[in-house]
Amino acid sequence: MRDKALLFAILLAVPLISFGVAKAIQGQYERDWETIIRRELGQEIILQNICGKPQTRQLLEQGCTMYNSKSSMERTALGTGAYGLALIGAISFAGWIAQKNRKLLLALFKPGFYMMIVAVIILIIVQAGLAMAAIIYTESVWVGWFQGYLFVAVGVGAIVGVAGMIRGLFSVVKRATTLVAGKRLDAVNQPTLFEFVSDLSRRIGALSPQHIAVGLYPNFFVTQTDVHCLDGKLTGRTMYLSLPLCRILTRDEFEAVIGHELGHYKGLDTQYSQKFYPVYKGTTESLVAMGKRLDGVGGVILLPAYAILSFFLQAFSVAESKISRERELAADRIASEFAGRQSLGAALMKIHAFSRYWDCLRQDMREALSRNEMYTNVSSLFAQVVRSNSQRTALEGLEGQRLPHPTNSHPPLSARLQALELSVPALADIALKTSPDPMSIELITDYEEVEKELTKCEHDLMVQSGEVVTFKKCPACAAMIHVSEDRCQCGFNFLRQGGVS
């Protein structure tokens, strides 16, 4: 409610102020002219009556021109306010009907957003014109130099705002991109894994992924956004697999997880994955970036545009959230049909319960790097940590958790288990079995070599991003030495606070 009130205030501020200015100045103008006419002619003549009739308007041509210009400003202000309210009504209606029909969501979102940008450009131009007119008509109130500065500032801000929105017509609506600290597997070198995924795709009746990427981040997902990984950009259908989680999942659990992901490449869901979600998330990210640039007079001019476009995304976010929940539960049903409810439920519980240890391991990696040390295989270490913590306490508080995803949103674990007619207590014993034989990761040829390579890459990325500082500068000779060293080659002793010995 507060956001809507703010939106209405932003949209109606300039029209109402302009209307008030025009009305006030028009009233003052009427009184001044009528006083002059009464003094000169000794008659009571209402300016509105004269200027409103063609046969008498020419008698006071100059006065009527000024009078009518302010009347036009009033009508423009009222029309602009009505225009803004109509936009809000249209957006609300579009968001409402998008909740009722998935095909309408696909049909309305992208073209609707383009239409909103065009409508907002018109709104910016008209509101800027109203603001400039209000400044001109209040020349008797403002100090001259300040009025001129404000007039120029509003004009320049309007030009910048319109130019920015025109650029936004092609840049705001864009596809999301996904960054993955992983590598792409090759079908020729990984025939077992690719045949496993292809066979499951055929059984489900879903499209197969065009790329399979693996990494250390504890999650599984499919996406049709552009994926940037260590091997470059992947376009099309990409599936991401977590090597550490593959070490604690049974083959049946792994099949259930992959079956769920492939469910997003089946039927109408494919169109959502391809046409709606990447654009929806990309546009949301772009608009957030725009919001960070709302400063200065140009930012004030852009504020109505930002408010309307944000409201547009919020209106569709309700439909997105509802349909996203339905999609995830539908994919769960598909997976349970081919791999079993218990296998899927246990896999979900393992992912929710044990993914948290990845952050702890990354902290250990940072501390090791600061000591000039590196882990060899952090994926294997993750599995060891999980197995040593496979106790019922690890399953506490899982029900409200949601799995992260680069473009989609997931319902909480409790909703997913409930739809499968399962519960955390019923699956606890199965979910705590984290030493499967065989491990799912064995579907990947030479998986340990892949894990070691990714472990080294993870260390390198930590250093390159500045997440870990591994060197310090000697204040005596400016040489760079490792942070674990106490003495520089020049003899400077860090422990003696600058002394040498």
RAJO-V57266 format. One line per field, one symbol per residue. ss: DSSP state (a for helix, b for strand, c for the rest). phi: phi as a letter, one per 30 degrees, with the letter a starting at -180 (. if undefined). psi: psi as a letter, one per 40 degrees, with the letter a starting at -180 (. if undefined). Layout:
ss->???
phi->???
psi->???
//
This chain:
ss->caaaaaaaaaaaaaaaaaaaaaaaaaaaaaaaaaaaaaaaacccccaaaaaccaaaaaaaaaaaaaaaaaaaaaaaaaaaaaaaaaaaaaaaaaaaaaaacaaaaaaaaaaaaaaaaaaaaaaaaaaaaaaaaaaaaccccccaaaaaaaaaaaaaaaaaaaaaaaaaaaacccccbbbccbbbbcccccaaaaaaaaaaaaaaccccccbbbbbcccccbbbccbbbbccbbbcccbbbbbaaaaccccaaaaaaaaaaaaaaaccaaaaaaaaaaaaaaaaaaaaaaaaccccaaaaaaaaaaaaaaaaaaaaaaaaaaaaaaaaaaaaaaaaaaaacaaaaaaaaaaaaaaccaaaaaaaaaaaaaacccccccaaaaaaaaaaacccaaaacccccccccccccccccaaaaaaaccccaaaaaaaaccccccccaaaacccaaaaaaaaaaaaaaaaaaccccccbbbccccccbbbccccbccccbbccccccbc
phi->.ddddddddddcededdddddddddddddeddddddddddcibcbdedddddbedcdddbedddddddddddddddddddddddddddddddddddddddbddddddcddddddddddddeedddddddddddddddcddcddeddddddddddddddddddddddddeccddbddbbcbdbbdccdddbddddddddddddddicddddbbcbacddababacddccbdcjcccjdbccccdddddccdddddddddddddedcbideddddcccddddddddddddddddcdbiddddddeedddddddddddddddddddddddddddddddddcbjdddddddddddddcddddddddddddddddcibbddbddddeddddddcdbdddcdideddbddadbcccddeeddddddhbadedcedddddcbdbddddddcdhdddddddddddddddddddidbccbbcdddbidcbddddcbdddjdcddchjdbb
psi->dddddddddddeddddddddddddddddddddddddddddefihhhddddeehddededgddddddddddddddddddddddddddddddddddddddddhdddddddcdddddddddddddddddddddddddddefdedihddddddddddddddddddddddddddeddhiiiihhhgaihihddefddddddddddddddfiiiidihiiaehgihiiieihhhadeahhiahhhhhhdddddehidddddddddddddefhaddddddddcdddddddddddddddeegiadddddedddddddddddddeddddddddddddddddddddddeidddddddddddddeddedddddddddddddefiiidgddddddddddeegiddeehfddeiihiiddiiiiidddddddefiidddeddddegegihiideeehhfddddddddddddddddddeedhheiihhedeeihiidehdhideehhddefeii.
//
